[in-house]
Amino acid sequence: MTTPTAGSWLSKTGASLTGTAEPAATVQITDADGAVVATALADDNGIWSATVAGPLRTGELALTVTDTDPKGTSTTVTYNVEPDRLVVTGPLETETVGKTNITLTGTAEPGATVRIRGAHATVNETAVAGEDGTWTARINGPLTAGQHELAITDDLRHAMSWMLTVDSDAVTITEPAAGTVLPKANIPFAGSAEPGTTVEITDRDGHVVATSTADASGLWTAAITGPLPAGDASFTVSAGSKSVSRDYTVASDALIISSPTAGTAIDKTGTTFTGTAEPGVTVRITDTNGTALATGTADTNGTWNAAVPGPLPAGRNTFIITDGEHSTSFDADVAADPVVITSPAGGAELSKRSIPFAGTAEPGATVQITATTGTVVALAVADTNGTWNATVMGPLAAGETTFSASDGTSTAQVTAAIAADPTVITSPSPGSTLSSTDASFAGTAEPGTTVRITDTNGAVIAEGTADANGNWTAAVTGQLTDGETSVTVNDGTNAFTVDVVIAPAVAPKQDLIITAPTAGSTVNTSNVFFEGTATPGATIQITDANKNVVGTTTADNSGAWSVTITGPLPEGPTALGVSDGTTSMSVDYLATDSTEGTPMLNSLSAASVSRLLLTLGALSIDR
């Protein structure tokens, strides 16, 4: 603020202020209560000026000047507001008045007592200024013709003198006082004149706008019905040969907003303002930064309208409406765009994981998505077009779920079905070969789901429960039938079959052992009986020193095997190889011809020899 300087005296009305700010900035001036008393717009050089219409309260006053730009500053300056001066508004000193019923009007500090005194106590009247500062006093008279000097004072030590010119048949105007701002219609006038005379009021063009007749006391009243054109006006009151003229100002029509109603919410796409003003004036609507939003012109009836286009920012919006003479502000709340979910649609079946959401909201709004439990599952920010996208990563519990999307002001909901995880076998793969005794299955399913494996007869052969991660395993109990078959996987809701091959049971591996004939023993060159143990099902091969296969057999289910080598084996020391396909060994023997007697017995096992001797004894054959 550059003028007036701090501590200066301000008039109660029409105080002019000047200062500097950021070029094109809107400046607001507020009083100690925070009420806006004036606004201004800084020019290209940053200079601004404003007039405080008032009236301001008498005494010390602190005014705060604020640059409404978000980065703007403010400053506070303290002034003193002068009390209203003592003024006489009528009759003018150039006018004449009658001898009786003389009405004096004027202004003073509201509540002040005004005293009017004449020479030699010919006048002694008092009046109290009303809330608007106006006062009225009546001098009953009669006063003598000629001039009377009046001393007028108030209790704020203001003093002045006023000269009355008295004429016995003068015509006077007691109201309105000269210079008063008049309404455009139904304007009351009053005064005095010679009793019984006709009083005419004419405008500056000589047109009679009202008439009256002075009563027996010389008082008259009249009303100008109007409407009068706004601006300067002059009226002459005539009675007989006497007349008096006064100048006034006719107020222009007030700037009135008819719609929208103050305090109501308006649409962010824009709104149309309507109202009344002085016919022909241009009504301008701006925001608090001075940005022009709309204009309208009052028609011959004073009606105007102006459309403010959108989009308007959500929240409280302040509009400044002015017609060049009058200015007013209008506050309205603009509703934010509600949160809307455009995808997924209600009732849709959704995956448990990675669910895309989309919708619209107020641009810049943060949208929070929660599940039925109230847990926040995703966040998104609406772009400049109000579009938002978010992905719910999950996993979510299977079943019906209601999702809520909220920006803290509005909320949208959608209810959808979360599909359970499908039951899947990950092992074995279709067509795999399984053991008949230790087969097992594994896969994934909805956590907590019980998975049952059944054979072709519907019998449950394995069962497992999916853990918290959805993994399950099921081991087969009992032994499965060899061959091609299929199993059915059932989770209580869905079932499917898998083809597999069941392999025969594999016996435990056993070491290759020759129980007879023992290593180093004497064997026959032909028909030599070998026996031992090995892994059940193993193929036993016996080869001579030249690697020729001389005997083959298979170990039975208990692992026992036996084979007879027909021979002939070469006489003398010989080495035979014995193999089960995994293990091989070489065993040394002494082969002899059986016709030479006893050596043949050496090729037999102890049990075989015993049986042979018993048989020979029974036949009385000498060994």
C-alpha positions as MATLAB code, in Angstrom:
seq = 'MTTPTAGSWLSKTGASLTGTAEPAATVQITDADGAVVATALADDNGIWSATVAGPLRTGELALTVTDTDPKGTSTTVTYNVEPDRLVVTGPLETETVGKTNITLTGTAEPGATVRIRGAHATVNETAVAGEDGTWTARINGPLTAGQHELAITDDLRHAMSWMLTVDSDAVTITEPAAGTVLPKANIPFAGSAEPGTTVEITDRDGHVVATSTADASGLWTAAITGPLPAGDASFTVSAGSKSVSRDYTVASDALIISSPTAGTAIDKTGTTFTGTAEPGVTVRITDTNGTALATGTADTNGTWNAAVPGPLPAGRNTFIITDGEHSTSFDADVAADPVVITSPAGGAELSKRSIPFAGTAEPGATVQITATTGTVVALAVADTNGTWNATVMGPLAAGETTFSASDGTSTAQVTAAIAADPTVITSPSPGSTLSSTDASFAGTAEPGTTVRITDTNGAVIAEGTADANGNWTAAVTGQLTDGETSVTVNDGTNAFTVDVVIAPAVAPKQDLIITAPTAGSTVNTSNVFFEGTATPGATIQITDANKNVVGTTTADNSGAWSVTITGPLPEGPTALGVSDGTTSMSVDYLATDSTEGTPMLNSLSAASVSRLLLTLGALSIDR';
ca = [
       0.000    0.000    0.000;
       1.534    3.304   -1.045;
      -1.246    5.796   -0.180;
      -2.526    6.835    2.195;
       0.364    6.279    4.607;
      -0.085    4.396    7.873;
      -1.799    6.423   10.586;
      -3.559    8.706    8.119;
      -7.156    9.768    8.569;
      -9.664    8.146    6.234;
     -13.121    9.351    5.417;
     -15.878    6.960    6.330;
     -16.979    6.601    2.735;
     -15.164    6.684   -0.578;
     -11.660    6.276    0.851;
      -9.167    5.893   -2.004;
      -6.236    3.469   -1.678;
      -3.319    2.809   -4.045;
      -0.431    0.378   -4.097;
       1.634   -2.092   -6.093;
       1.459   -5.830   -6.671;
       2.376   -8.421   -9.271;
       1.142   -7.234  -12.722;
      -2.389   -8.495  -13.470;
      -2.764   -9.716   -9.865;
      -6.139   -9.390   -8.134;
      -5.852   -7.447   -4.880;
      -8.334   -7.885   -2.030;
      -8.657   -5.398    0.825;
     -10.188   -6.734    4.034;
     -10.992   -5.190    7.405;
     -10.114   -6.559   10.825;
     -13.112   -8.928   10.647;
     -11.886  -10.410    7.364;
     -14.692   -8.809    5.356;
     -13.724   -7.757    1.826;
     -14.203   -3.972    1.601;
     -12.668   -3.438   -1.861;
     -10.964   -5.238   -4.761;
      -8.632   -4.066   -7.503;
      -6.671   -5.384  -10.479;
      -3.003   -4.439  -10.858;
      -2.147   -3.045  -14.265;
       0.793   -4.065  -16.477;
       3.096   -1.990  -14.273;
       1.760   -3.596  -11.104;
      -0.053   -0.424   -9.968;
      -3.525   -0.754   -8.494;
      -6.126    1.560   -6.982;
      -9.336    0.874   -5.098;
     -12.132    2.806   -3.437;
     -13.569    1.637   -0.128;
     -17.266    2.375   -0.446;
     -17.811    2.163    3.303;
     -19.163    3.341    5.534;
     -16.250    2.452    7.819;
     -16.451    2.454   11.592;
     -15.117    5.576   13.284;
     -11.796    5.127   15.077;
      -8.725    2.968   14.498;
      -8.977    0.636   11.515;
      -6.575   -2.034   10.283;
      -6.823   -2.860    6.576;
      -5.090   -5.885    5.050;
      -4.111   -5.896    1.374;
      -3.676   -9.377   -0.124;
      -2.422  -10.491   -3.548;
      -4.772  -13.450   -4.198;
      -2.215  -15.229   -6.405;
      -1.180  -18.510   -4.655;
       2.359  -17.088   -4.397;
       1.157  -13.618   -3.447;
       1.817  -11.766   -0.200;
      -0.225   -9.592    2.134;
       0.389   -6.523    4.274;
      -1.611   -4.797    7.001;
      -1.761   -1.035    7.530;
      -3.529    0.780   10.385;
      -5.486    4.017    9.796;
      -7.855    6.301   11.669;
     -11.371    6.735   10.358;
     -12.734   10.251   10.778;
     -16.125   10.738   12.369;
     -18.764   12.144   10.046;
     -18.506   15.902    9.741;
     -21.371   18.149   10.684;
     -23.194   19.117    7.482;
     -26.440   20.992    6.687;
     -28.082   19.615    3.570;
     -31.184   21.845    3.505;
     -32.427   24.396    3.052;
     -29.520   25.838    1.081;
     -28.250   29.252    2.070;
     -29.272   30.481   -1.362;
     -32.872   29.468   -0.788;
     -35.660   31.308    1.059;
     -37.904   29.748    3.660;
     -41.238   30.595    5.207;
     -41.683   32.064    8.641;
     -42.984   28.890   10.270;
     -42.409   25.103   10.153;
     -38.869   25.451    8.838;
     -37.198   22.061    8.477;
     -33.422   21.774    8.675;
     -31.718   18.533    7.532;
     -28.151   17.396    7.568;
     -25.644   14.672    8.443;
     -23.345   14.004   11.403;
     -21.673   11.105   13.171;
     -24.377    8.483   13.853;
     -25.739    9.019   17.366;
     -24.341   12.528   17.702;
     -26.591   15.242   19.188;
     -26.936   18.295   16.971;
     -27.818   21.676   18.521;
     -29.219   24.636   16.550;
     -29.186   28.096   18.105;
     -30.337   31.495   16.795;
     -29.509   35.044   17.911;
     -31.385   36.227   20.955;
     -32.711   32.673   21.523;
     -35.071   32.993   18.571;
     -34.120   29.377   17.634;
     -33.268   26.629   20.113;
     -33.615   23.146   18.631;
     -31.856   19.771   18.972;
     -31.711   16.604   16.855;
     -29.966   13.218   17.069;
     -28.235   11.729   14.012;
     -29.655    8.341   13.139;
     -27.750    5.163   12.242;
     -27.257    6.480    8.733;
     -25.956    9.798   10.120;
     -28.912   11.890    8.953;
     -30.655   14.347   11.259;
     -33.750   16.537   11.004;
     -34.805   19.525   13.121;
     -37.918   21.662   12.830;
     -38.036   25.362   13.689;
     -41.637   26.145   14.514;
     -41.256   29.939   14.276;
     -42.580   32.310   13.434;
     -39.383   34.036   12.418;
     -39.208   37.563   11.191;
     -38.588   38.195    7.521;
     -34.968   38.602    6.617;
     -31.753   36.729    7.387;
     -31.139   34.647   10.492;
     -27.673   33.284   11.327;
     -27.821   29.907   13.051;
     -25.005   28.372   15.139;
     -24.965   24.567   14.687;
     -22.792   22.252   16.835;
     -22.512   18.560   17.725;
     -21.092   16.779   20.767;
     -17.926   15.875   18.826;
     -16.909   19.555   18.916;
     -17.831   20.212   15.334;
     -19.316   23.702   14.847;
     -20.625   25.682   11.895;
     -22.895   28.604   11.061;
     -25.789   28.592    8.594;
     -27.740   31.517    7.168;
     -31.519   31.333    6.761;
     -33.352   33.787    4.572;
     -36.973   34.119    5.676;
     -39.720   35.233    3.327;
     -43.352   35.147    4.349;
     -44.550   33.378    1.186;
     -41.394   31.559    0.134;
     -41.591   28.049   -1.243;
     -39.146   25.552    0.314;
     -38.015   21.952   -0.073;
     -37.491   20.294    3.271;
     -36.834   16.874    1.766;
     -34.985   15.404    0.034;
     -31.874   17.384    0.865;
     -29.860   18.813   -2.002;
     -27.367   16.326   -3.458;
     -29.246   13.317   -2.150;
     -29.066   10.144   -4.229;
     -32.662    9.440   -5.185;
     -34.320    6.184   -6.118;
     -35.638    5.897   -9.652;
     -39.335    5.816   -8.627;
     -41.781    6.858   -5.886;
     -39.591    9.692   -4.617;
     -41.195   11.646   -1.733;
     -40.817   15.460   -1.668;
     -41.971   17.829    1.122;
     -41.702   21.513    1.929;
     -43.572   24.671    2.726;
     -45.359   27.383    0.768;
     -48.077   29.998    1.164;
     -51.083   28.148    2.611;
     -53.541   27.100   -0.089;
     -51.176   27.624   -3.028;
     -50.658   24.973   -5.706;
     -47.176   23.462   -5.731;
     -45.675   22.041   -8.921;
     -42.466   20.019   -9.305;
     -40.859   20.099  -12.741;
     -37.749   18.400  -14.117;
     -34.936   20.169  -15.932;
     -36.877   19.904  -19.192;
     -39.864   21.722  -17.672;
     -42.070   18.637  -17.476;
     -44.398   18.580  -14.451;
     -43.559   15.400  -12.535;
     -45.683   15.986   -9.410;
     -48.200   18.493   -7.894;
     -49.511   19.308   -4.430;
     -51.336   21.992   -2.412;
     -49.959   23.679    0.706;
     -52.213   23.073    3.679;
     -53.395   25.605    6.220;
     -50.020   25.407    7.961;
     -48.223   25.946    4.668;
     -46.913   22.390    4.460;
     -47.047   20.315    1.293;
     -45.997   16.792    0.219;
     -45.744   15.172   -3.207;
     -44.265   12.034   -4.791;
     -42.526   11.667   -8.133;
     -43.708    8.305   -9.418;
     -40.964    7.951  -12.077;
     -39.173    5.973  -13.247;
     -36.427    8.525  -13.662;
     -33.324    8.003  -15.769;
     -30.184    7.287  -13.782;
     -27.676   10.109  -13.394;
     -27.765   13.789  -12.552;
     -31.209   15.332  -12.047;
     -32.542   18.827  -11.216;
     -36.038   19.598   -9.923;
     -37.793   22.956   -9.474;
     -40.620   23.453   -6.979;
     -42.933   26.392   -7.838;
     -45.783   27.967   -5.879;
     -47.275   31.094   -7.380;
     -44.448   33.422   -8.274;
     -41.977   31.741   -5.976;
     -39.728   28.805   -6.866;
     -36.728   26.870   -5.610;
     -34.486   24.407   -7.461;
     -32.250   21.593   -6.237;
     -29.817   19.191   -7.849;
     -29.801   15.468   -7.120;
     -28.414   12.192   -8.410;
     -30.766    9.415   -9.484;
     -29.323    6.041   -8.567;
     -28.895    3.458  -11.250;
     -30.651    0.142  -10.765;
     -28.819   -2.097   -8.338;
     -26.904   -5.069   -9.665;
     -28.923   -8.088   -8.589;
     -28.242  -11.806   -9.118;
     -31.480  -13.767   -9.495;
     -29.966  -17.162  -10.183;
     -28.246  -19.348   -9.228;
     -29.224  -19.010   -5.589;
     -26.333  -18.199   -3.273;
     -24.974  -21.251   -1.508;
     -26.366  -23.759   -4.001;
     -24.151  -26.232   -5.822;
     -23.536  -25.641   -9.510;
     -22.469  -28.063  -12.194;
     -18.803  -28.113  -13.138;
     -19.760  -28.023  -16.821;
     -20.794  -24.404  -16.326;
     -23.771  -22.341  -15.262;
     -25.816  -19.350  -16.430;
     -26.160  -16.300  -14.195;
     -29.281  -14.140  -14.491;
     -30.334  -10.931  -12.775;
     -31.252   -7.300  -13.141;
     -29.211   -4.112  -13.522;
     -29.430   -0.656  -15.059;
     -30.807   -1.061  -18.602;
     -28.016   -1.063  -21.170;
     -25.109   -1.730  -18.803;
     -22.664   -4.540  -19.491;
     -22.394   -7.087  -16.694;
     -19.025   -8.804  -16.426;
     -18.245  -11.964  -14.487;
     -14.652  -12.812  -13.485;
     -12.946  -15.180  -11.084;
     -10.927  -13.911   -8.113;
      -7.824  -13.706  -10.328;
      -9.600  -11.277  -12.644;
      -9.941  -13.797  -15.460;
     -12.984  -12.929  -17.597;
     -15.544  -15.739  -17.579;
     -18.699  -14.250  -19.108;
     -20.473  -11.012  -20.072;
     -24.076   -9.987  -20.556;
     -26.000   -6.799  -21.341;
     -29.074   -5.663  -19.429;
     -32.043   -5.203  -21.770;
     -34.568   -2.345  -21.652;
     -36.211   -4.009  -18.666;
     -32.876   -4.338  -16.896;
     -32.784   -8.111  -17.275;
     -29.408   -9.709  -18.060;
     -27.899  -13.171  -18.334;
     -24.356  -14.445  -18.770;
     -23.238  -18.042  -19.292;
     -20.067  -19.145  -17.480;
     -18.606  -22.097  -19.409;
     -16.987  -25.147  -17.864;
     -15.108  -26.992  -16.780;
     -15.075  -25.296  -13.390;
     -12.712  -26.436  -10.636;
     -14.307  -28.610   -7.981;
     -14.913  -27.005   -4.596;
     -15.774  -23.454   -3.553;
     -15.733  -21.001   -6.482;
     -15.959  -17.232   -5.999;
     -17.293  -15.153   -8.890;
     -16.970  -11.349   -9.104;
     -19.935   -9.700  -10.862;
     -19.732   -6.000  -11.809;
     -21.606   -3.550  -14.019;
     -19.018   -0.759  -13.861;
     -20.729    0.975  -10.947;
     -21.781   -1.849   -8.688;
     -19.807   -4.928   -7.776;
     -20.666   -8.026   -5.823;
     -19.140  -11.430   -5.179;
     -20.949  -14.729   -5.429;
     -19.819  -17.996   -3.830;
     -20.910  -21.356   -5.172;
     -19.797  -24.929   -4.600;
     -18.891  -26.971   -7.650;
     -19.406  -30.681   -7.145;
     -16.442  -32.913   -7.984;
     -16.879  -35.645  -10.585;
     -18.117  -38.754   -8.774;
     -16.061  -41.923   -8.753;
     -17.305  -44.363  -11.396;
     -16.134  -47.931  -12.057;
     -16.327  -48.674  -15.768;
     -14.572  -52.052  -15.606;
     -15.060  -54.795  -14.493;
     -18.823  -55.026  -14.912;
     -21.006  -56.138  -12.034;
     -21.471  -59.907  -11.850;
     -18.358  -60.643  -13.889;
     -16.231  -63.665  -13.004;
     -12.729  -62.497  -12.242;
      -9.359  -64.117  -11.845;
      -7.923  -64.341   -8.367;
      -4.828  -62.500   -9.488;
      -4.058  -59.392  -11.555;
      -7.576  -57.958  -11.925;
      -7.612  -54.742  -14.025;
      -9.938  -51.947  -12.859;
     -10.786  -48.753  -14.749;
     -13.075  -45.798  -14.193;
     -13.460  -42.029  -13.964;
     -13.206  -39.494  -11.138;
     -12.295  -35.878  -10.485;
      -8.983  -35.155  -12.297;
      -6.112  -35.529   -9.859;
      -8.196  -37.447   -7.319;
      -6.611  -40.462   -5.619;
      -8.905  -43.470   -5.939;
      -8.584  -46.214   -3.328;
      -9.963  -49.669   -4.079;
     -10.934  -51.928   -1.184;
     -12.313  -55.456   -1.047;
     -15.249  -56.675    1.066;
     -12.984  -56.978    4.103;
     -12.029  -53.311    3.860;
      -8.467  -54.143    2.892;
      -6.944  -51.709    0.389;
      -6.070  -53.767   -2.688;
      -5.115  -51.035   -5.195;
      -4.574  -47.272   -5.646;
      -4.885  -45.028   -8.700;
      -4.756  -41.318   -9.570;
      -7.214  -39.862  -12.090;
      -5.456  -38.143  -15.002;
      -6.309  -34.723  -16.437;
      -9.266  -36.270  -18.262;
     -10.518  -37.901  -15.069;
      -9.598  -41.431  -16.231;
      -7.990  -43.840  -13.782;
      -6.670  -47.406  -13.987;
      -5.535  -49.821  -11.284;
      -4.596  -53.483  -11.023;
      -5.580  -55.643   -8.054;
      -2.725  -58.119   -7.759;
      -4.320  -60.617   -5.369;
      -4.502  -63.428   -4.650;
      -8.074  -62.934   -3.448;
     -10.341  -65.414   -1.720;
     -12.643  -67.277   -4.067;
     -16.331  -66.392   -4.014;
     -18.487  -63.275   -4.319;
     -16.588  -60.071   -3.488;
     -17.713  -56.440   -3.420;
     -15.095  -53.891   -4.430;
     -15.379  -50.217   -3.432;
     -13.603  -47.367   -5.221;
     -13.495  -44.106   -3.262;
     -11.775  -40.724   -3.522;
     -12.817  -39.724   -0.007;
     -15.852  -37.820   -1.270;
     -17.798  -40.278   -3.381;
     -17.770  -44.075   -3.582;
     -18.682  -46.556   -6.304;
     -19.095  -50.304   -5.849;
     -19.109  -53.394   -8.032;
     -19.803  -56.972   -6.984;
     -18.085  -59.770   -8.871;
     -17.311  -63.464   -8.477;
     -13.702  -64.423   -7.799;
     -13.051  -67.745   -9.539;
     -11.434  -70.518   -7.518;
      -8.061  -71.827   -8.675;
      -8.632  -74.774  -11.042;
      -7.458  -78.183   -9.921;
      -4.428  -79.231  -11.953;
      -2.136  -82.287  -11.967;
       1.482  -81.271  -12.377;
       2.867  -84.797  -11.851;
       2.744  -87.351  -13.372;
       2.119  -86.112  -16.902;
      -0.485  -87.986  -19.016;
       0.803  -91.291  -20.349;
       3.498  -91.611  -17.681;
       4.447  -94.996  -16.260;
       3.856  -95.397  -12.533;
       4.976  -97.916   -9.993;
       2.257 -100.246   -8.828;
       3.319  -99.867   -5.202;
       4.658  -96.359   -4.616;
       2.807  -94.093   -7.100;
       2.079  -90.486   -6.044;
       0.306  -87.480   -7.593;
       0.922  -83.714   -7.213;
      -0.676  -80.511   -8.482;
      -2.345  -77.216   -7.588;
      -5.883  -76.281   -6.544;
      -7.831  -73.711   -4.543;
      -6.185  -73.534   -1.080;
      -7.987  -75.830    1.339;
      -9.527  -77.965   -1.419;
      -9.509  -81.752   -0.870;
      -8.394  -83.574   -4.020;
      -9.287  -87.277   -4.428;
      -7.816  -89.705   -6.955;
     -10.023  -92.654   -7.926;
      -9.412  -95.709  -10.132;
     -11.643  -96.933  -12.936;
     -13.911  -98.588  -10.378;
     -14.424  -95.321   -8.499;
     -12.360  -96.448   -5.524;
     -10.309  -93.713   -3.843;
      -6.648  -94.636   -4.211;
      -5.115  -91.336   -3.024;
      -6.155  -88.083   -1.319;
      -4.533  -84.718   -0.570;
      -5.420  -81.177    0.566;
      -4.153  -78.022   -1.123;
      -2.039  -75.929    1.232;
      -2.128  -72.117    1.635;
      -0.209  -71.763   -1.618;
      -2.571  -74.115   -3.444;
      -0.085  -77.038   -3.696;
      -1.273  -80.584   -3.032;
       0.218  -84.088   -3.068;
      -1.494  -87.468   -2.802;
       0.295  -90.819   -2.338;
      -1.366  -94.053   -3.512;
      -2.185  -96.481   -0.716;
      -2.048 -100.176   -1.638;
      -0.894 -101.764   -4.860;
      -2.175 -100.882   -8.306;
      -2.968 -103.370  -11.051;
      -0.344 -103.588  -13.775;
      -1.104 -102.233  -17.248;
      -2.680  -99.251  -18.989;
      -5.406  -97.520  -16.993;
      -6.816  -94.082  -16.126;
      -7.328  -92.232  -12.878;
      -9.932  -89.560  -12.074;
      -9.047  -86.341  -10.231;
     -11.982  -84.833   -8.315;
     -12.001  -81.627   -6.191;
     -15.661  -81.885   -5.249;
     -16.733  -79.542   -8.027;
     -14.892  -80.603  -11.118;
     -13.413  -83.928  -12.231;
     -11.145  -85.012  -15.049;
      -9.261  -88.187  -16.030;
      -5.596  -88.835  -16.739;
      -4.266  -91.901  -18.620;
      -1.270  -93.670  -17.057;
       0.587  -96.984  -17.279;
       1.088  -99.071  -14.127;
       4.385 -101.005  -14.171;
       4.842 -104.284  -12.253;
       6.399 -104.032   -8.857;
      10.179 -104.171   -8.869;
      11.693 -106.545   -6.317;
      14.497 -105.257   -4.124;
      17.928 -105.809   -5.555;
      19.871 -108.778   -4.133;
      23.555 -109.728   -4.464;
      24.487 -112.431   -6.948;
      25.432 -115.585   -4.955;
      26.383 -119.106   -6.081;
      25.394 -121.579   -3.391;
      26.469 -124.733   -5.342;
      28.897 -125.942   -6.451;
      31.213 -124.029   -4.216;
      34.233 -122.334   -5.648;
      37.249 -124.675   -5.995;
      35.204 -127.860   -5.853;
      35.442 -130.737   -8.349;
      32.641 -130.861  -10.927;
      31.702 -133.248  -13.668;
      32.453 -132.319  -17.221;
      28.762 -132.666  -18.111;
      25.343 -132.136  -16.543;
      26.687 -129.903  -13.821;
      23.890 -128.505  -11.604;
      24.352 -124.874  -10.497;
      22.130 -122.968   -8.049;
      22.146 -119.669   -6.083;
      20.346 -116.406   -5.402;
      20.080 -113.003   -7.129;
      17.641 -110.117   -7.622;
      14.194 -111.574   -8.444;
      13.663 -111.564  -12.210;
      17.356 -111.175  -12.968;
      18.723 -113.212  -15.915;
      21.630 -115.410  -14.879;
      24.197 -116.356  -17.498;
      27.115 -118.828  -17.071;
      29.968 -118.638  -19.533;
      33.058 -120.826  -20.068;
      36.652 -119.611  -20.254;
      36.077 -118.612  -23.894;
      33.063 -116.463  -22.936;
      30.669 -118.901  -24.513;
      27.280 -119.003  -22.787;
      26.939 -122.491  -21.366;
      23.839 -121.912  -19.223;
      21.006 -119.367  -18.791;
      18.186 -119.075  -16.238;
      16.006 -116.468  -14.440;
      15.801 -115.794  -10.709;
      12.318 -116.500   -9.357;
      10.249 -114.163   -7.156;
      12.248 -115.171   -4.125;
      15.513 -114.616   -5.968;
      16.414 -118.329   -6.208;
      17.848 -119.655   -9.437;
      19.227 -122.942  -10.766;
      20.554 -124.212  -14.069;
      22.205 -127.444  -15.396;
      25.222 -127.108  -17.673;
      25.028 -129.979  -20.103;
      28.671 -129.612  -21.046;
      31.006 -131.047  -21.865;
      33.387 -128.929  -19.879;
      37.097 -129.427  -20.505;
      38.723 -131.703  -17.963;
      41.003 -130.114  -15.497;
      40.962 -126.722  -13.919;
      38.382 -124.445  -15.512;
      36.994 -120.937  -14.831;
      33.285 -120.233  -15.271;
      31.812 -116.726  -15.423;
      28.490 -116.014  -13.692;
      26.559 -112.730  -14.328;
      23.087 -111.281  -13.444;
      23.391 -108.368  -15.867;
      24.703 -106.082  -13.158;
      27.288 -108.106  -11.287;
      29.755 -110.586  -12.841;
      32.097 -113.025  -11.133;
      34.573 -115.763  -12.135;
      34.610 -119.070  -10.261;
      37.333 -121.747  -10.569;
      36.476 -125.484  -10.620;
      38.195 -128.882  -11.325;
      36.280 -130.764  -14.017;
      36.651 -134.589  -14.274;
      34.946 -137.270  -16.339;
      32.159 -139.056  -14.295;
      33.226 -142.492  -15.597;
      36.348 -142.339  -13.468;
      34.330 -142.684  -10.248;
      34.582 -140.706   -7.099;
      35.764 -137.406   -8.567;
      32.269 -137.063   -9.921;
      30.945 -136.915   -6.393;
      33.132 -133.958   -5.724;
      31.169 -131.973   -8.268;
      27.964 -132.384   -6.272;
      26.730 -130.412   -3.360;
      26.682 -132.023    0.041;
      22.938 -132.523   -0.143;
      23.154 -133.995   -3.630;
      25.922 -136.396   -2.533;
      23.912 -137.549    0.433;
      20.899 -138.262   -1.715;
      23.076 -140.081   -4.261;
      24.753 -142.297   -1.608;
      21.439 -143.321   -0.127;
      20.175 -144.278   -3.533;
      23.293 -146.333   -4.305;
      23.056 -148.105   -0.929;
      19.494 -149.055   -1.582;
      20.529 -150.564   -4.901;
      23.531 -152.397   -3.279;
      25.825 -150.577   -5.654;
      29.389 -150.028   -4.544;
      30.431 -146.550   -5.006;
];
